[in-house]
Amino acid sequence: MKAPEIRRRASSDLREEVKRLRQEMFDRRFRAHNEEKPDRGVVSRARRDVARILGILRERELGLSREPAGSGKE
């Protein structure tokens, strides 16, 4: 999930998404012991998404806003 996509969503939706991702990470770690080749990338992607969401929620709490800068090419 990309930061601009996260910023478009409501804070309440983001809090629910964090709960869902944390539960998914727990389930994946628990099931990894029973699988032959667990997909470890799922847990790391979920962990990064949680960090992004929590960062954006904190920005909103502090009243900071980060607007995407131009095209990025000069």
MMTF fields as JSON, N, C-alpha, C and O atoms, coordinates in Angstrom:
{
  "mmtfVersion": "1.0.0",
  "mmtfProducer": "UNKNOWN",
  "numBonds": 295,
  "numAtoms": 296,
  "numGroups": 74,
  "numChains": 1,
  "numModels": 1,
  "chainsPerModel": [1],
  "groupsPerChain": [74],
  "chainIdList": ["A"],
  "bondAtomList": [4, 2, 8, 6, 12, 10, 16, 14, 20, 18, 24, 22, 28, 26, 32, 30, 36, 34, 40, 38, 44, 42, 48, 46, 52, 50, 56, 54, 60, 58, 64, 62, 68, 66, 72, 70, 76, 74, 80, 78, 84, 82, 88, 86, 92, 90, 96, 94, 100, 98, 104, 102, 108, 106, 112, 110, 116, 114, 120, 118, 124, 122, 128, 126, 132, 130, 136, 134, 140, 138, 144, 142, 148, 146, 152, 150, 156, 154, 160, 158, 164, 162, 168, 166, 172, 170, 176, 174, 180, 178, 184, 182, 188, 186, 192, 190, 196, 194, 200, 198, 204, 202, 208, 206, 212, 210, 216, 214, 220, 218, 224, 222, 228, 226, 232, 230, 236, 234, 240, 238, 244, 242, 248, 246, 252, 250, 256, 254, 260, 258, 264, 262, 268, 266, 272, 270, 276, 274, 280, 278, 284, 282, 288, 286, 292, 290],
  "bondOrderList": [1, 1, 1, 1, 1, 1, 1, 1, 1, 1, 1, 1, 1, 1, 1, 1, 1, 1, 1, 1, 1, 1, 1, 1, 1, 1, 1, 1, 1, 1, 1, 1, 1, 1, 1, 1, 1, 1, 1, 1, 1, 1, 1, 1, 1, 1, 1, 1, 1, 1, 1, 1, 1, 1, 1, 1, 1, 1, 1, 1, 1, 1, 1, 1, 1, 1, 1, 1, 1, 1, 1, 1, 1],
  "groupList": [{"groupName": "MET", "atomNameList": ["N", "CA", "C", "O"], "elementList": ["N", "C", "C", "O"], "formalChargeList": [0, 0, 0, 0], "bondAtomList": [1, 0, 2, 1, 3, 2], "bondOrderList": [1, 1, 2], "singleLetterCode": "M", "chemCompType": "L-PEPTIDE LINKING"}, {"groupName": "LYS", "atomNameList": ["N", "CA", "C", "O"], "elementList": ["N", "C", "C", "O"], "formalChargeList": [0, 0, 0, 0], "bondAtomList": [1, 0, 2, 1, 3, 2], "bondOrderList": [1, 1, 2], "singleLetterCode": "K", "chemCompType": "L-PEPTIDE LINKING"}, {"groupName": "ALA", "atomNameList": ["N", "CA", "C", "O"], "elementList": ["N", "C", "C", "O"], "formalChargeList": [0, 0, 0, 0], "bondAtomList": [1, 0, 2, 1, 3, 2], "bondOrderList": [1, 1, 2], "singleLetterCode": "A", "chemCompType": "L-PEPTIDE LINKING"}, {"groupName": "PRO", "atomNameList": ["N", "CA", "C", "O"], "elementList": ["N", "C", "C", "O"], "formalChargeList": [0, 0, 0, 0], "bondAtomList": [1, 0, 2, 1, 3, 2], "bondOrderList": [1, 1, 2], "singleLetterCode": "P", "chemCompType": "L-PEPTIDE LINKING"}, {"groupName": "GLU", "atomNameList": ["N", "CA", "C", "O"], "elementList": ["N", "C", "C", "O"], "formalChargeList": [0, 0, 0, 0], "bondAtomList": [1, 0, 2, 1, 3, 2], "bondOrderList": [1, 1, 2], "singleLetterCode": "E", "chemCompType": "L-PEPTIDE LINKING"}, {"groupName": "ILE", "atomNameList": ["N", "CA", "C", "O"], "elementList": ["N", "C", "C", "O"], "formalChargeList": [0, 0, 0, 0], "bondAtomList": [1, 0, 2, 1, 3, 2], "bondOrderList": [1, 1, 2], "singleLetterCode": "I", "chemCompType": "L-PEPTIDE LINKING"}, {"groupName": "ARG", "atomNameList": ["N", "CA", "C", "O"], "elementList": ["N", "C", "C", "O"], "formalChargeList": [0, 0, 0, 0], "bondAtomList": [1, 0, 2, 1, 3, 2], "bondOrderList": [1, 1, 2], "singleLetterCode": "R", "chemCompType": "L-PEPTIDE LINKING"}, {"groupName": "SER", "atomNameList": ["N", "CA", "C", "O"], "elementList": ["N", "C", "C", "O"], "formalChargeList": [0, 0, 0, 0], "bondAtomList": [1, 0, 2, 1, 3, 2], "bondOrderList": [1, 1, 2], "singleLetterCode": "S", "chemCompType": "L-PEPTIDE LINKING"}, {"groupName": "ASP", "atomNameList": ["N", "CA", "C", "O"], "elementList": ["N", "C", "C", "O"], "formalChargeList": [0, 0, 0, 0], "bondAtomList": [1, 0, 2, 1, 3, 2], "bondOrderList": [1, 1, 2], "singleLetterCode": "D", "chemCompType": "L-PEPTIDE LINKING"}, {"groupName": "LEU", "atomNameList": ["N", "CA", "C", "O"], "elementList": ["N", "C", "C", "O"], "formalChargeList": [0, 0, 0, 0], "bondAtomList": [1, 0, 2, 1, 3, 2], "bondOrderList": [1, 1, 2], "singleLetterCode": "L", "chemCompType": "L-PEPTIDE LINKING"}, {"groupName": "VAL", "atomNameList": ["N", "CA", "C", "O"], "elementList": ["N", "C", "C", "O"], "formalChargeList": [0, 0, 0, 0], "bondAtomList": [1, 0, 2, 1, 3, 2], "bondOrderList": [1, 1, 2], "singleLetterCode": "V", "chemCompType": "L-PEPTIDE LINKING"}, {"groupName": "GLN", "atomNameList": ["N", "CA", "C", "O"], "elementList": ["N", "C", "C", "O"], "formalChargeList": [0, 0, 0, 0], "bondAtomList": [1, 0, 2, 1, 3, 2], "bondOrderList": [1, 1, 2], "singleLetterCode": "Q", "chemCompType": "L-PEPTIDE LINKING"}, {"groupName": "PHE", "atomNameList": ["N", "CA", "C", "O"], "elementList": ["N", "C", "C", "O"], "formalChargeList": [0, 0, 0, 0], "bondAtomList": [1, 0, 2, 1, 3, 2], "bondOrderList": [1, 1, 2], "singleLetterCode": "F", "chemCompType": "L-PEPTIDE LINKING"}, {"groupName": "HIS", "atomNameList": ["N", "CA", "C", "O"], "elementList": ["N", "C", "C", "O"], "formalChargeList": [0, 0, 0, 0], "bondAtomList": [1, 0, 2, 1, 3, 2], "bondOrderList": [1, 1, 2], "singleLetterCode": "H", "chemCompType": "L-PEPTIDE LINKING"}, {"groupName": "ASN", "atomNameList": ["N", "CA", "C", "O"], "elementList": ["N", "C", "C", "O"], "formalChargeList": [0, 0, 0, 0], "bondAtomList": [1, 0, 2, 1, 3, 2], "bondOrderList": [1, 1, 2], "singleLetterCode": "N", "chemCompType": "L-PEPTIDE LINKING"}, {"groupName": "GLY", "atomNameList": ["N", "CA", "C", "O"], "elementList": ["N", "C", "C", "O"], "formalChargeList": [0, 0, 0, 0], "bondAtomList": [1, 0, 2, 1, 3, 2], "bondOrderList": [1, 1, 2], "singleLetterCode": "G", "chemCompType": "PEPTIDE LINKING"}],
  "groupTypeList": [0, 1, 2, 3, 4, 5, 6, 6, 6, 2, 7, 7, 8, 9, 6, 4, 4, 10, 1, 6, 9, 6, 11, 4, 0, 12, 8, 6, 6, 12, 6, 2, 13, 14, 4, 4, 1, 3, 8, 6, 15, 10, 10, 7, 6, 2, 6, 6, 8, 10, 2, 6, 5, 9, 15, 5, 9, 6, 4, 6, 4, 9, 15, 9, 7, 6, 4, 3, 2, 15, 7, 15, 1, 4],
  "groupIdList": [1, 2, 3, 4, 5, 6, 7, 8, 9, 10, 11, 12, 13, 14, 15, 16, 17, 18, 19, 20, 21, 22, 23, 24, 25, 26, 27, 28, 29, 30, 31, 32, 33, 34, 35, 36, 37, 38, 39, 40, 41, 42, 43, 44, 45, 46, 47, 48, 49, 50, 51, 52, 53, 54, 55, 56, 57, 58, 59, 60, 61, 62, 63, 64, 65, 66, 67, 68, 69, 70, 71, 72, 73, 74],
  "secStructList": [7, 7, 2, 2, 2, 2, 2, 6, 1, 7, 2, 2, 2, 2, 2, 2, 2, 2, 2, 2, 2, 2, 2, 2, 2, 2, 2, 2, 2, 2, 2, 2, 6, 6, 7, 1, 1, 7, 7, 2, 2, 2, 2, 2, 2, 2, 2, 2, 2, 2, 2, 2, 2, 2, 2, 2, 2, 2, 2, 2, 2, 2, 6, 7, 7, 7, 7, 7, 7, 1, 7, 1, 7, 7],
  "xCoordList": [0.843, 0.0, 0.902, 1.854, 0.602, 1.406, 0.879, -0.307, 1.763, 1.406, 0.278, -0.643, 0.303, -0.804, -2.161, -3.194, -2.132, -3.356, -3.857, -5.061, -2.939, -3.301, -3.863, -4.84, -3.253, -3.678, -5.097, -5.755, -5.575, -6.927, -7.997, -9.172, -7.609, -8.571, -8.817, -7.975, -9.981, -10.352, -9.556, -9.143, -9.347, -8.568, -9.187, -8.466, -10.509, -11.162, -10.918, -10.711, -10.943, -10.652, -9.212, -8.933, -8.309, -6.9, -6.668, -5.87, -7.363, -7.216, -7.713, -7.107, -8.804, -9.325, -8.341, -8.163, -7.711, -6.728, -5.513, -4.972, -5.089, -3.966, -4.335, -3.525, -5.541, -5.99, -5.984, -5.532, -6.496, -6.563, -5.164, -4.919, -4.251, -2.886, -2.15, -1.415, -2.341, -1.683, -2.201, -1.433, -3.501, -4.068, -3.523, -3.205, -3.414, -2.86, -1.409, -1.012, -0.618, 0.776, 0.846, 1.659, 0.002, -0.02, -0.376, 0.286, -1.428, -1.856, -0.769, -0.532, -0.114, 0.944, 2.116, 2.647, 2.526, 3.647, 3.275, 4.101, 2.04, 1.58, 1.534, 1.958, 1.015, 0.902, 2.235, 2.365, 3.223, 4.512, 5.191, 5.972, 4.907, 5.522, 4.958, 5.598, 3.797, 3.149, 3.339, 3.096, 3.765, 3.917, 5.341, 6.29, 5.47, 6.812, 7.596, 8.737, 6.986, 7.66, 6.76, 6.02, 6.819, 5.965, 6.406, 7.594, 5.452, 5.74, 6.099, 5.213, 7.374, 7.829, 7.622, 7.601, 7.471, 7.276, 5.971, 5.87, 4.977, 3.673, 3.795, 3.238, 4.511, 4.663, 5.444, 5.058, 6.526, 7.332, 6.574, 6.692, 5.796, 4.995, 3.924, 3.673, 3.301, 2.265, 2.879, 2.284, 4.073, 4.75, 5.056, 4.876, 5.514, 5.799, 4.517, 4.509, 3.433, 2.163, 1.668, 1.176, 1.797, 1.389, 2.201, 1.645, 3.505, 4.356, 3.947, 3.896, 3.659, 3.225, 1.918, 1.781, 0.966, -0.34, -0.196, -0.768, 0.571, 0.751, 1.469, 1.17, 2.397, 3.084, 2.132, 2.194, 1.26, 0.291, -0.738, -1.136, -1.171, -2.091, -1.431, -2.088, -0.153, 0.569, 0.697, 0.571, 0.946, 0.993, -0.325, -0.345, -1.415, -2.731, -2.947, -3.51, -2.502, -2.647, -1.882, -2.359, -0.717, 0.111, -0.267, 0.242, -1.15, -1.554, -0.583, -0.633, 0.295, 1.241, 0.592, -0.195, 0.911, 0.417, 1.566, 2.347, 1.664, 2.735, 2.082, 1.477, 2.217, 1.68, 2.716, 3.91, 2.28, 3.251, 3.866, 3.148, 5.174, 5.883, 5.82, 5.953, 5.625, 5.626, 5.817, 5.323, 6.52, 6.707, 7.921, 8.058, 8.804, 9.989, 11.171, 12.295, 10.94, 12.024, 12.252, 11.306, 13.51, 13.816, 14.55, 14.884],
  "yCoordList": [-1.16, 0.0, 1.24, 1.322, 2.175, 3.39, 4.501, 4.532, 5.404, 6.487, 7.377, 7.691, 7.799, 8.633, 7.905, 8.52, 6.623, 5.823, 5.788, 5.847, 5.694, 5.658, 7.01, 7.069, 8.088, 9.43, 9.756, 10.598, 9.111, 9.36, 8.719, 9.074, 7.792, 7.059, 7.758, 8.514, 7.494, 8.081, 7.433, 6.277, 8.186, 7.688, 6.442, 5.519, 6.402, 5.228, 3.988, 2.894, 4.163, 3.037, 2.562, 1.364, 3.508, 3.155, 2.385, 1.449, 2.779, 2.053, 0.612, -0.315, 0.433, -0.921, -1.729, -2.927, -1.07, -1.733, -2.191, -3.27, -1.369, -1.747, -2.994, -3.914, -3.031, -4.216, -5.453, -6.522, -5.293, -6.421, -6.917, -8.123, -5.991, -6.373, -7.043, -8.007, -6.542, -7.161, -8.581, -9.486, -8.768, -10.12, -11.036, -12.195, -10.522, -11.301, -11.694, -12.828, -10.761, -11.077, -12.173, -13.091, -12.08, -13.089, -14.453, -15.451, -14.489, -15.753, -16.342, -17.549, -15.511, -15.999, -16.57, -17.623, -15.877, -16.38, -17.703, -18.611, -17.805, -19.025, -20.19, -21.301, -19.922, -20.975, -21.324, -22.392, -20.446, -20.684, -21.941, -22.57, -22.306, -23.503, -24.779, -25.827, -24.72, -25.906, -26.035, -27.103, -24.977, -24.999, -25.376, -25.103, -26.004, -26.361, -25.132, -24.941, -24.297, -23.093, -21.889, -21.456, -21.352, -20.196, -18.97, -18.787, -18.144, -16.91, -15.831, -15.168, -15.654, -14.701, -13.259, -12.353, -13.04, -11.69, -11.071, -9.849, -11.893, -11.378, -10.659, -9.575, -11.244, -10.647, -9.339, -8.345, -9.328, -8.104, -6.987, -5.824, -7.318, -6.287, -5.742, -4.537, -6.613, -6.177, -5.283, -4.281, -5.651, -4.854, -3.449, -2.462, -3.364, -2.053, -1.238, -0.029, -1.903, -1.202, -0.65, 0.477, -1.438, -0.968, 0.266, 1.242, 0.232, 1.381, 2.615, 3.716, 2.446, 3.587, 4.175, 5.391, 3.301, 3.767, 4.499, 5.573, 3.918, 4.568, 5.907, 6.845, 6.007, 7.271, 8.342, 9.491, 7.972, 8.927, 9.32, 10.483, 8.361, 8.697, 9.672, 10.581, 9.49, 10.393, 11.779, 12.783, 11.848, 13.15, 13.889, 15.086, 13.169, 13.796, 14.268, 15.339, 13.472, 13.825, 15.105, 15.928, 15.268, 16.443, 17.635, 18.737, 17.424, 18.509, 18.765, 19.819, 17.824, 17.958, 17.419, 16.475, 18.002, 17.444, 17.381, 18.324, 16.28, 16.114, 16.001, 14.984, 17.039, 17.049, 16.443, 16.695, 15.641, 15.114, 16.262, 17.132, 16.269, 17.329, 17.057, 15.906, 18.056, 18.018, 16.673, 15.656, 16.668, 15.437, 14.65, 13.471, 15.283, 14.593, 14.696, 14.378, 15.137, 15.315, 16.797, 17.577, 17.176, 18.604, 18.857, 20.003],
  "zCoordList": [0.0, 0.0, 0.0, 0.776, -0.85, -0.998, -0.086, 0.245, 0.312, 1.227, 0.675, 1.429, -0.598, -1.088, -1.014, -0.753, -1.244, -1.149, 0.297, 0.543, 1.238, 2.651, 3.081, 3.828, 2.613, 3.01, 2.559, 3.17, 1.511, 1.017, 1.898, 1.801, 2.742, 3.562, 4.895, 5.381, 5.476, 6.764, 7.892, 7.791, 8.959, 10.098, 10.712, 11.093, 10.812, 11.401, 10.541, 11.066, 9.222, 8.327, 8.501, 8.46, 8.694, 8.855, 10.155, 10.192, 11.211, 12.478, 12.33, 12.867, 11.608, 11.35, 10.498, 10.714, 9.54, 8.681, 9.496, 9.256, 10.457, 11.324, 12.124, 12.247, 12.661, 13.414, 12.529, 12.939, 11.302, 10.383, 10.013, 9.987, 9.727, 9.348, 10.501, 10.288, 11.719, 12.879, 13.099, 13.427, 12.918, 13.056, 11.967, 12.231, 10.747, 9.645, 9.921, 9.651, 10.457, 10.779, 11.84, 11.734, 12.854, 13.904, 13.32, 13.606, 12.5, 11.895, 11.007, 11.037, 10.226, 9.326, 10.104, 9.75, 11.17, 11.971, 12.633, 12.728, 13.087, 13.736, 12.742, 13.058, 11.534, 10.521, 9.868, 9.27, 9.973, 9.314, 9.844, 9.131, 11.066, 11.645, 11.04, 11.125, 10.442, 9.88, 8.373, 7.813, 7.718, 6.268, 5.886, 6.62, 4.731, 4.254, 3.826, 4.247, 2.986, 2.49, 2.762, 1.879, 3.967, 4.261, 3.466, 3.2, 3.096, 2.364, 3.381, 3.922, 3.64, 4.642, 4.197, 5.029, 2.912, 2.409, 2.858, 2.975, 3.109, 3.526, 4.861, 5.034, 5.794, 7.115, 7.02, 7.634, 6.267, 6.183, 5.469, 5.855, 4.43, 3.754, 4.692, 4.715, 5.455, 6.401, 7.477, 7.872, 7.948, 8.971, 8.44, 9.153, 7.2, 6.598, 6.412, 6.644, 5.994, 5.828, 7.161, 7.222, 8.225, 9.55, 9.925, 10.427, 9.688, 10.016, 9.218, 9.767, 7.943, 7.117, 7.642, 7.773, 7.94, 8.412, 9.739, 9.924, 10.668, 11.962, 11.824, 12.563, 10.903, 10.658, 10.156, 10.594, 9.245, 8.693, 9.752, 9.827, 10.569, 11.657, 12.636, 13.144, 12.897, 13.795, 13.174, 13.876, 11.866, 11.18, 11.361, 11.648, 11.191, 11.342, 12.777, 13.002, 13.745, 15.148, 15.483, 16.265, 14.903, 15.164, 14.294, 14.499, 13.329, 12.452, 11.324, 10.69, 11.065, 9.956, 8.696, 8.755, 7.577, 6.323, 5.346, 5.225, 4.661, 3.679, 2.31, 1.97, 1.555, 0.194, -0.737, -0.574, -1.72, -2.684, -3.469, -3.962, -3.588, -4.317, -5.798, -6.211, -6.598, -8.064, -8.726, -8.24, -9.815, -10.568, -10.092, -10.419, -9.325, -8.846, -9.788, -9.4, -11.031, -12.0, -12.19, -12.295, -12.231, -12.407, -13.677, -13.98]
}
